[in-house]
Amino acid sequence: MLLKNKLFWTFHIGIIILSGCSKKTVVSTSSAEYREDLATVRPRPKLAEPATEKKPDATTPVPSKPASGASADKPLYVNKKLETVLDTLAKQNKSIRYINGFRIQIYVGNVRQEADEAKSYIYQTFPDMFPYVTYTQPTYRVKVGDFMYRSDAEQYLELIREQYSSAVILADRVEIKRSLLLNTSLENN
């Protein structure tokens, strides 16, 4: 009986092992073509009947069209949306304080007293321009003005070169409000 049990279990285990080694076939869905009717879920446009031209009788009055066209009955949502977009753009533009522009560098040197003299000269001669003094060891730099356009800076450069012949126009980040104030004072002169 023990021999029968061993043979029985060996035979079943052998069949299981052999069935695991057999060649398997997998059905590929890529070769099969997928078809489904989507006509039930597609939107159907409403077909308008073709307009036939009727000649108005002399007895029937012709209805007059509104002055603003067929959209006179509809509210103007586009205008409201446009207003909100323009308001947000205006707020964004107001938050911008600086722009790429130009300044006139009038002094570069190692002596603080000379930098202060250049600064006071600008305060006395051009009260509408604001001097900027920077110190990067060991050099002092005095820059003047907030100009959006190089042509505006060139007009002041001619006047400044009478006192500071080495004055140069440099590209820099400038404050928009101060630049606008400079332009109005230049126009008044």
C-alpha positions as a printed NumPy array, in Angstrom:
array([[  0.   ,   0.   ,   0.   ],
       [  2.829,   2.3  ,   0.755],
       [  4.329,   1.602,  -2.627],
       [  0.991,   2.371,  -4.312],
       [  0.746,   5.691,  -2.476],
       [  4.269,   6.646,  -3.52 ],
       [  3.603,   5.741,  -7.136],
       [  0.276,   7.596,  -7.053],
       [  1.828,  10.8  ,  -5.683],
       [  4.842,  10.574,  -7.94 ],
       [  2.623,  10.16 , -10.977],
       [  0.509,  13.235, -10.058],
       [  3.517,  15.404,  -9.262],
       [  5.1  ,  14.33 , -12.578],
       [  1.956,  15.352, -14.486],
       [  1.876,  18.732, -12.71 ],
       [  5.546,  19.381, -13.51 ],
       [  5.135,  18.361, -17.135],
       [  2.038,  20.503, -17.555],
       [  3.996,  23.487, -16.209],
       [  6.644,  23.006, -18.889],
       [  4.217,  22.776, -21.78 ],
       [  4.148,  25.485, -24.425],
       [  1.651,  28.217, -23.631],
       [ -0.151,  30.33 , -26.208],
       [ -1.299,  33.846, -25.41 ],
       [ -4.038,  35.423, -27.422],
       [ -2.84 ,  38.801, -28.631],
       [ -5.464,  41.543, -28.681],
       [ -3.339,  43.835, -30.846],
       [ -4.09 ,  41.849, -33.983],
       [ -7.82 ,  41.899, -33.316],
       [ -9.6  ,  45.043, -34.501],
       [-11.623,  46.918, -31.899],
       [-15.056,  47.995, -33.033],
       [-17.712,  49.794, -31.07 ],
       [-20.625,  51.874, -32.277],
       [-20.387,  55.333, -30.685],
       [-23.291,  56.844, -32.585],
       [-25.478,  56.764, -29.485],
       [-23.186,  59.031, -27.464],
       [-22.151,  61.503, -30.174],
       [-23.849,  64.906, -30.084],
       [-26.3  ,  65.499, -32.872],
       [-26.424,  68.985, -34.338],
       [-29.799,  70.505, -34.862],
       [-30.375,  70.994, -38.507],
       [-31.873,  74.303, -39.478],
       [-34.294,  74.385, -42.309],
       [-33.08 ,  76.298, -45.311],
       [-34.468,  79.779, -45.45 ],
       [-36.673,  80.429, -48.393],
       [-36.964,  83.934, -49.622],
       [-40.478,  85.237, -49.417],
       [-41.506,  88.413, -51.087],
       [-43.267,  90.71 , -48.644],
       [-46.764,  91.66 , -49.551],
       [-47.694,  95.27 , -49.61 ],
       [-50.328,  94.59 , -46.953],
       [-48.082,  92.832, -44.385],
       [-45.773,  95.125, -42.422],
       [-42.071,  94.276, -42.457],
       [-40.682,  93.924, -38.896],
       [-37.806,  96.283, -38.247],
       [-34.518,  94.908, -36.946],
       [-32.987,  96.309, -33.764],
       [-30.19 ,  98.836, -34.306],
       [-27.492,  96.655, -32.738],
       [-28.355,  93.513, -34.703],
       [-29.664,  90.156, -33.557],
       [-27.684,  90.201, -30.314],
       [-29.684,  93.077, -28.813],
       [-31.687,  90.674, -26.647],
       [-28.595,  88.869, -25.306],
       [-26.594,  90.299, -22.374],
       [-23.041,  91.376, -23.128],
       [-21.038,  88.75 , -21.233],
       [-17.982,  89.282, -23.408],
       [-17.683,  92.88 , -22.264],
       [-17.803,  91.848, -18.598],
       [-15.134,  89.184, -19.129],
       [-13.003,  91.653, -21.035],
       [-13.317,  94.211, -18.237],
       [-12.147,  91.683, -15.635],
       [ -9.171,  90.643, -17.767],
       [ -8.19 ,  94.266, -18.343],
       [ -8.498,  94.999, -14.619],
       [ -6.167,  92.123, -13.729],
       [ -3.652,  93.254, -16.348],
       [ -3.79 ,  96.798, -14.965],
       [ -3.13 ,  95.501, -11.437],
       [ -0.168,  93.457, -12.673],
       [  1.258,  96.455, -14.514],
       [  0.922,  98.654, -11.43 ],
       [  2.946,  96.159,  -9.41 ],
       [  5.929,  96.532, -11.777],
       [  8.282,  99.101, -10.249],
       [ 11.505,  98.68 , -12.214],
       [ 12.393,  98.534, -15.898],
       [ 15.59 ,  98.203, -17.911],
       [ 16.79 , 101.717, -18.591],
       [ 19.821, 104.001, -18.325],
       [ 21.761, 106.008, -15.734],
       [ 24.636, 108.445, -16.083],
       [ 27.763, 107.497, -14.14 ],
       [ 29.515, 110.711, -13.142],
       [ 32.168, 109.55 , -10.668],
       [ 34.274, 106.424, -10.146],
       [ 37.066, 106.583,  -7.595],
       [ 38.46 , 105.722,  -4.175],
       [ 37.835, 109.046,  -2.398],
       [ 34.584, 109.313,  -0.472],
       [ 34.723, 113.102,  -0.261],
       [ 34.799, 113.419,  -4.067],
       [ 31.826, 111.037,  -4.354],
       [ 29.899, 113.195,  -1.863],
       [ 30.823, 116.343,  -3.828],
       [ 29.49 , 114.779,  -7.028],
       [ 26.294, 113.85 ,  -5.208],
       [ 25.806, 117.379,  -3.826],
       [ 26.529, 118.868,  -7.293],
       [ 23.626, 116.843,  -8.713],
       [ 21.323, 117.907,  -5.858],
       [ 22.133, 121.581,  -6.493],
       [ 22.235, 121.623, -10.295],
       [ 19.564, 119.033, -11.14 ],
       [ 17.126, 118.788,  -8.21 ],
       [ 14.768, 116.549, -10.208],
       [ 17.437, 113.831, -10.653],
       [ 18.287, 111.394,  -7.894],
       [ 21.954, 110.39 ,  -7.338],
       [ 22.839, 106.791,  -6.434],
       [ 26.104, 106.214,  -4.538],
       [ 27.43 , 102.658,  -4.345],
       [ 30.544, 101.412,  -2.626],
       [ 32.333,  98.237,  -3.639],
       [ 35.59 ,  98.107,  -1.744],
       [ 37.652, 100.198,  -2.528],
       [ 35.634, 102.018,  -5.232],
       [ 32.841, 104.582,  -4.972],
       [ 30.458, 104.998,  -7.91 ],
       [ 27.978, 107.833,  -8.334],
       [ 25.205, 107.259, -10.873],
       [ 22.504, 109.773, -11.668],
       [ 18.961, 109.636, -12.998],
       [ 16.364, 107.105, -14.023],
       [ 15.998, 107.197, -17.805],
       [ 13.821, 104.821, -19.792],
       [ 15.352, 105.912, -23.088],
       [ 18.962, 106.532, -23.99 ],
       [ 18.03 , 109.719, -25.854],
       [ 16.731, 111.266, -22.602],
       [ 19.98 , 110.387, -20.837],
       [ 22.036, 111.898, -23.665],
       [ 20.338, 115.279, -23.207],
       [ 21.372, 115.39 , -19.54 ],
       [ 24.801, 113.947, -20.344],
       [ 25.732, 117.047, -22.346],
       [ 24.917, 119.268, -19.359],
       [ 26.722, 117.057, -16.831],
       [ 29.879, 116.778, -18.969],
       [ 30.523, 120.476, -18.403],
       [ 31.482, 119.616, -14.803],
       [ 32.343, 115.889, -15.11 ],
       [ 33.985, 115.204, -18.461],
       [ 34.317, 111.465, -17.778],
       [ 30.539, 110.965, -17.377],
       [ 29.185, 107.913, -19.226],
       [ 25.728, 106.458, -19.897],
       [ 25.268, 102.921, -18.521],
       [ 22.419, 100.439, -18.8  ],
       [ 20.779,  99.825, -15.429],
       [ 17.488,  98.927, -13.715],
       [ 15.555, 102.144, -13.138],
       [ 12.437, 103.106, -11.215],
       [  9.509, 103.79 , -13.533],
       [  7.944, 106.559, -11.402],
       [ 11.187, 108.529, -11.173],
       [ 11.752, 108.103, -14.888],
       [  8.353, 109.578, -15.653],
       [  9.068, 112.527, -13.363],
       [ 12.356, 113.166, -15.176],
       [ 10.639, 113.138, -18.563],
       [  8.058, 115.715, -17.482],
       [ 10.717, 118.028, -15.996],
       [ 12.806, 117.715, -19.189],
       [  9.802, 118.746, -21.297],
       [  9.162, 121.789, -19.094],
       [ 12.734, 123.117, -19.622]])
